[in-house]
Amino acid sequence: MNTLALSTTAARLKWSLIGAFTFALAACGGGTVESPPTIVTLASSMSGDQELPPTVTGALGTGTLSLESPSLKLTGSFSVNGMTATAGHIHIGSTGVNGPVIVPMTSSGDGIFTVPVNRTITQAEATAFAEGGLYFNAHSADNPTGEVRGQIGREVFAAQMSSAQEIPTNASAATGNGLLNFDPITKKISGRVTLTGMSATAAHIHTGLLGANGSVIFPMTETAAGSGIWVTAADATLTDAQITSLKAGGLYFNAHSAAFPGGEIRGQIGLNVRYASLDSTQEVPTNSSTATGTGTLVVNPLTRAVSGSITLTGMTATAAHIHLGATGANGSVIVGLTSTSAGVFSVPANTVFTADQFKLYKQGNLYYNAHSAAFPGGEIRGQIR
């Protein structure tokens, strides 16, 4: 999801040697000459889902950071959209871990923050750079500890876990947040989920698309008994086929319990997933229709690309939409749905939310509405959450 601007040669350097001088024998006299500097550039995609804890925001950002060796001179910048950033920094810390600021960045306006001129870092910080242990962080008045964050040099895929994503669903109110950190050079991953409201007996990464169960590919271990934090083994590595599945939204976290041994809560990795149940009681005003419907809405948290559909029963719909509006309030249409088969309406291809719409989605302030000749203002409705 996150495209890394990596020099293939430089990315494979022995980074333990960063900061040391490399010498070669001169052609004459056996003297030494200093080799030319090496510059490695890494990229980052920033989102609220990477913050710890995740933030409710529609903002996004992208950035690059370059390190010159052996001088350890740092250059780079990031830009954010969909927020008013009050500060920007480079922090030291792995995915899923908050860490201290090591480089305050300079605002050049319009959400752009730049590394100060002639800034250098320490050998330890350079090692962290090479190991994916630095991140950009953009702060705001609403989120002073950080609204969007992006790990530098790693692709980070987030998941929100719920019982609604299980197949079959269950009544658990437990929740979880997951992060999967992917190194595109070594193909290694580190996964971490934090669970709330359940006592898990096991947790895994499975292969499988949304709405389908699949096999376990990586077991996870609880960091301490009862902590609710589960992590993958340090040597977990993806095959090429698994990388393709990951980038297509085809992997998921699953947390199991004694009550639900097949899985109590689940979260598709790299996708934000919400559901809706439609009926006439949610319309404002209500009506007497007995029609019902179910819906799914999925957003890519790094692009805001949207997909989803509703399936209706017991009515002949003339139109269907996604509207702005909290429970009990009517709002304007933001996405017109397309009739794809009898009783099924889908989000059109290439639909992308704005930052404000994505934030409203996260807040549960969007709804599906299905209209008919009998009820042109809406026959059945379902809040998306």
N, C-alpha and C positions, 0 to 999 in steps of 0.2 A: 504494500500500500504506500510505502514511503520509499521513493526512488533515491538511491544513494549515489551522489556524484563522487565516485571513488576512482582514483588512479589504480588500475589493476596491479601494476608493478608495486607501487608504494604501499598498497593495502596489504601486501604479503611480506612486508619488511619485518625483521625481528625487532619489535618495538621495545624490547628490553634494552636496546642499544640507543634509544632516543637520547639526545643530549651529548653523546660521545662523538668525538671526531673520528672520521674514517680516513685513513691515509693510504696512499698508493705509492709504490716506488717510482721515482722519477726515471725517465728514459735514460738520463745521463747522470753519472756520479752516484747513483744509489741513494739520492736524497728523497725527501717526502714532500708531497703536495697535498693540500686540503682538497677533498672532493667537493663538487658543487652541492649546494643545499638541496634538500628534498622537501617538497610541499605535498601534503596529503589533505584533501578536502572531503569532508563528510557532510551529509545533508540531514535535515530533520523536518518532520511534519508534526505540527503542534495541535493539540485538542484538549478539551476539558476532561475527556475520559482518562487522560494520562495523569491528571492531578491526583494527589492523595490527600483527602478523599476526592472522588470525581466532582466536578462542578457542573451546575445546571447552566449551560451557556451554549449558544450557537456559534461562537467565535471559532476561528481556525487560524493557523499560521504556518509559514514555511521559513526555513533558514538554512544557511550553510556556514561551516566553520572550517578554517584552514590552519594547519600547523606546519611551520617551517622548522626543519631540523638541519643542523644542530643548534640553531639560535633559540629555538622554542618560542619564536615570535608567532603571535596569534592574530588572525584577521577573520572577519566575517560579520554577518548581520542576520536579522530575521525581520519579517514583516507579519503583522496580524491584521485581520479584518473581522468586523462584527463586534468590536469592543472598543472602548476608550482606555488604552493602556496608560497607567501612571508610572510604570517602571519596567525595565527589562534587565535580566541578568543571565549569566551562565552560572549554574550550580554544579557541584560535584555530588553524585548520587546515582545509584543504579535504578533501573526501572522498578517502580513500585516503592521506592524509598526516597524520602525527602532529605535534602542535604544543604549545606551552607553555600552562600554566594562566594564564588571565586573571582568573577569578573563583572563589575557593574557596567552596563552598556549605556551608550549615549543615544538619546532620542533625536532623530533628525526629522520628525514630524510624520503625520499620516500613518502612524502605527509601525514605523521603521526604527529599529534599534541596531546600533553598530558597535563593534568592539573598538575601544579607544586606540588611537594611533600608537605604535611602538609598544604595545602591550605584550609582555612575555609571561609564561607560566612556569611552574616548577617541574622538576623531573617527575614527581609523583602525580601531578595534574596531567602531564603529558601521557603517562601510562594510563591514567583513567580515560583520557581522550581516545587512546587506541583500543581500550577494552569496552567502549560504550558506556562509560561511567560519568559522562557529563550530560547536562540537559539545559536547553533554553527554557526560561520561565517568564511569562508576561503577566504582570500584576495589574489590578484595577481597584477602584474604590469599592466595588461590590465584592471582590475577591482579593483582599490585600495580600494573602499568602501565595496567590497565583491563580489566574483564571484559565490559561491554556499553557500547556507544557509539551515539550518535544524532546525525546531522547536523541542525542546526536550520534549519527552513525549506526543507528539500529532502526528496524521497522517494528513498531509497537502496535499490537492489535488488542483492543479492549472488548470486554464482554460484560453484560449485565445479566445476572442469573435470576431466574424465577421459576415457579412451578408451572406457569402457563406455557413455558417452552418444552416441558417434558411431554413424551409420547408414551402412554396417555398422560394427560394433565392430572394434577391432584390439587388438594385444597390447602397445601402448605402455604403459610405466610412468610416463610424464610426468604432471605434475599442474599445476593452475593455479587461481588465485583471481581473481575478477573483481568489480568494483563498477560499477554504473551509477547516476549521480547525475542526478535529474530535477527541473527547475524547473517547477512546474505553472503558473506565470504566463506565462513566455516560451516554454514547451515545449522549451527547450533541454536537451540532455543532455551529460554528460561521462562517458565510459567508460574504464576502466583494467583491464587484466589483467596479472598477474604470473605468468610461466611458469617451471617448474622441470623439468629433465630432458629438454629438447628444444631444438633449434635451429629456431625458427620462420622460415619464409619469408614468411608473411603472417598477418594476423589480422583478423577482421571481426565485426560484429554482423549476424546473420541473422534473418529472420523464419521462424518454424516452431515448432510445438508439440513437446513431448517425444516422441521416437520418429519424427519426420518431418523431412526435410531441407527447407530453404527458401532463398530468394534472399538475396544480400547487400544490406543497406540502408545500412550505414556501414562504410567501410574504416577500419583502424586503422594507426597508424604507430609503429614502435619508437623509444623515446626516445633510445637510443644503440645502435649496432651491438653485438649480443651481450648487451644488458642484460636481455632477457627481459621487459621492461615495454613494453606497447603501449597507446596512447591514441587516443581519437577526436579529430577536428578540433574546434577551438574553436567553430565555428558549427553544429555538428550539432544539428538540430531535428527533432522528431517530428511527424508528421501526426496528426490525430485518430484515424485508424484504427490507426496504430502505437502510440499511447498505449493504446488499448483492448487491443491485442495484448500490450503490455508488462504490463499489470495482470492479464491472464489467463494469464501464464506463457508467452506465445507468441513470445518473442525469445530468442536464445541467442548466446553468444560462441563463436567457432570459431577454433582456431589450426592453421594448415597447415604442412606441412614437405615437404622433398624426398621423404622416404619415404612420406608420406601426403598427397598434394596435395589430396585432397578434405577433409582434416581429420584431425589426429592426436588432438587432445583438444577437447572441447566442454563447455559448461556452460550449462544452462538458467537464464536470468536471473530471480531472485526465487524460486527453488525449491531446496531441498535434495533431491538425488536419490540413492538407494542401490538396489543390486540384490542378488539372491540366486539361487544355483543350488542346488536341492534334490536330495539323494540319501540313500540309507540309510547311507552311511559316516559321515555327520555325526551320526546318532542316537547317544544314550548310553543303553544299549549299542547297538552297530551291529546290523543284521539282514541277511537275505539278499535283500531286495527289490531288484528291478531297475528299479523305478519312478524317474522323474525329474520335475523341475519347475523352472520359472523364475519369478522374482518381481521386482516393482518396488515401492518404497515412497518416497513423496514427501511432504515436510513444508514447509509455508509457514513460513519462519524468523521472521516477525513475528507470527504468530498461533498457531503450533504445530498448525494444522489438518493432518490426515493423509489421504492417499489412496493407493491402491495395490491390487495384486492378485497372485495366483499362478495359474499354469496348470500342471496336473498331467497326466502321461502314464504309462500302465501301471499304474494303480491305481484302485480305487473308494474315494474318501475319504468318511468319515463326518463329519468335522469338520476345520477348519483354524483356526489361531490365530497371533497374534504373541506370543512369549514373551520374558521377560527371561532373559538368560544369555549368558555369554561362550562362545567356542568350547570344546567339550568339557565343558560344564556344563549341566545341566538347570535350568530356572527356571519361574516361574509365568506363567500366561496374563495378558496385559494387554489384548489386543484379540481378540475373537472375530470371525472372518471369515464372510461370508455367501456361500452358494452362489448364483452368478448365472447360470451355464450349466454344461454338462457339463465337469467337470474344472477349472472356474474358480471361485475364491473371492476375494471382494473385501472391502476395508475398508469398513465401513458409513459412510454419509453422516454428516457432522457429527461425526466422530471427531476429538478434540483430545488431544494428548499433554500430560502434566504437564511441568513443568520438568525433573524428574529423568528422566523417560522420554525427553525430547528429548536430554538429555545422553548417556544410554546409547545412543541411536540414533547420535549423532555418534561415539561411542567404538567402534561396531561390536559392541555387547553386546545386541543384539536378534536374534531368529531367527524365521523362519517354520517351522511344524510342521504336517504333514498326517497325520491319524490315519485308521485303518481298523479294520474288525472283526478282521482278522488281527493288527494291531499297534496296539492301543488307546492305547498310550503315545506313538505316533508311528511312522509307516512311513518317511517321508522328511522331511528337515530341511534348512534352508539359512540360514547366517548372513547377515544383512543388512549390506552394507558397500559 
